[in-house]
């Protein structure tokens, strides 16, 4: 029938979209930033799509299929989404604390040292200029925001919560919550940032922190193993320090 054919076409189109989105994330170093953002948004829509008053997942967005494509399953520590969560959250700390360092030339003969310097100068001349520090940080925060939005959709399912908890979700989120926002501006070369950009970066940092806390809350409420990991990592102390800093920052 026409309805069956259209349903089959919709299902095939959804499967193609899912595979394309996962492939874009898997090869993210070679994919433009905007395309990675769209891939994450498409995956979030597939995971979180629900119909009817019961809130059940639809057939085309069955979570068992989508989550398996994302590598969200028990024992899949190196799955795509678990790795993406840990990497993106850890890269935030790396970006805000890294320093620009010069390349040291190894001890060589004069001819070898000269050849090394010429080669290094050629590489530096052919590389595109790096983005300003504030733009790097803003793009990183926007990407982390999209990753956490997808994570929030995944942990809304019982199987997703259990799998991501086993793959180190709670430690990664607590590390993000514990980041000192003021130290970011002191230690990451953002002193010359305009007031508008500084406000935007601080707002993004607070939003990412709030997302991390919301995911922690939803996870520890529904899964006892997540609550145990939260207590073992002194999560209450981390949240208390975060709350204290936020309160002092508004005084």
Secondary structure, 3 states (H helix, E strand, C coil): CHHHHHHHHHHHHHHHHHHHHHHHHHCHHHCCHHHHHHHHHHHHHHHHCEECCCCEECHHHCHHHHHHHCCCCCCCCCCHHHHHHHHHHHHHHHHHHCCCCCCCCCCCCHHHHHHHHHHHHHHHHHCCCCCCHHHHHHHHHHHHHHHHHHHHHHCCCHHHHHHHHHCCHHHHHHHHHCCCHHHHHHHCCCCCCCHHHHHHHHHHHHHHHHHHHHHHHHHHHHCHHHHHHHHHCCHHHHHHHHHHHHHHHHC
